[in-house]
Amino acid sequence: MWFVPAEALDATRDAVFEAGAGRIGEYERCSWYTAGTGTFLGGDETDPAVGERGREEHVPELRVETLVPADRLDEVVEALRVAHPYEEPAYDVYTLEDA
């Protein structure tokens, strides 16, 4: 799961899918996303892609979710970081267990 500005949605989805994410059975490029507002305050050493350092920003973003096979996690996270426009992309990894 990651947060991204709408204009970078396709680039980040393409990157993680190419790295091995987004497969469910015989389906590919599976994901879900919804809109929200991200907030951040960049410190003196930052170079924000959006807004200004030293000022709290409120940015329209999308929360994107997809499945990642455990053996592809490192590659998928690296692909996301490379494709994402932010210096420090926000993402979470949750382990799913079979019941």
C-alpha positions in Angstrom: 0.0 0.0 0.0 1.4 3.4 -0.9 0.3 7.1 -1.1 0.9 9.0 -4.3 -0.3 12.1 -6.1 -2.8 11.3 -8.9 -0.4 12.4 -11.7 2.1 9.6 -10.6 -0.5 6.9 -10.2 0.1 5.2 -13.5 3.9 5.3 -13.2 4.0 3.8 -9.8 1.4 1.1 -10.7 3.3 0.2 -13.8 6.6 -0.1 -11.8 5.2 -2.3 -9.1 3.3 -4.5 -11.6 6.5 -4.9 -13.7 8.4 -5.9 -10.6 5.9 -8.7 -9.8 3.0 -7.2 -7.8 -0.7 -7.2 -8.6 -1.4 -10.9 -9.6 -4.5 -12.7 -8.3 -4.9 -16.1 -10.0 -5.0 -15.6 -13.7 -5.6 -11.8 -13.3 -2.8 -9.2 -13.6 -2.4 -5.5 -12.7 -4.9 -5.9 -9.8 -5.1 -2.9 -7.4 -7.5 -0.7 -5.5 -7.2 3.0 -4.8 -9.1 5.8 -3.2 -8.6 9.6 -2.7 -7.6 11.3 0.4 -5.4 14.1 1.7 -1.8 13.6 2.7 0.0 16.0 5.1 3.7 16.6 5.8 6.2 19.2 7.0 9.6 19.0 5.4 12.6 19.8 7.5 15.6 22.1 6.6 17.4 19.3 4.6 14.4 18.3 2.5 13.6 19.0 -1.1 9.8 18.3 -1.4 8.4 17.4 -4.8 5.2 19.3 -3.7 5.1 22.5 -1.6 7.9 24.0 0.4 10.2 22.9 3.2 9.3 24.3 6.6 5.6 24.6 5.8 3.0 22.0 6.5 1.5 20.9 3.2 -1.9 19.3 2.6 -1.8 17.4 -0.7 -4.5 15.5 -2.6 -3.2 11.9 -2.9 -4.4 8.4 -3.7 -4.0 5.4 -1.4 -3.1 2.4 -3.6 -3.2 -1.2 -2.5 -2.1 -4.4 -4.3 -0.8 -7.8 -3.5 2.9 -8.6 -3.5 4.4 -12.1 -3.4 6.8 -12.4 -0.4 9.6 -13.4 -2.7 9.2 -10.2 -4.8 8.8 -7.7 -2.0 12.3 -6.2 -2.1 12.1 -5.7 -5.9 8.6 -4.2 -5.7 9.5 -1.8 -3.0 12.6 -0.7 -4.9 10.5 -0.2 -8.1 8.0 1.9 -6.2 10.8 4.1 -4.6 12.4 4.7 -8.1 9.1 5.5 -9.8 7.6 7.6 -7.0 8.1 11.4 -7.3 8.5 12.0 -3.5 11.9 11.9 -1.7 10.5 9.7 1.0 7.4 7.8 -0.4 5.0 6.6 2.3 4.2 2.9 2.0 3.1 0.1 4.2 3.6 -3.7 3.9 1.1 -6.0 5.6 1.6 -9.8 5.8 -1.6 -11.7 4.9 -2.0 -15.1 6.6 -4.2 -18.0 5.4 -6.9 -18.8 7.9 
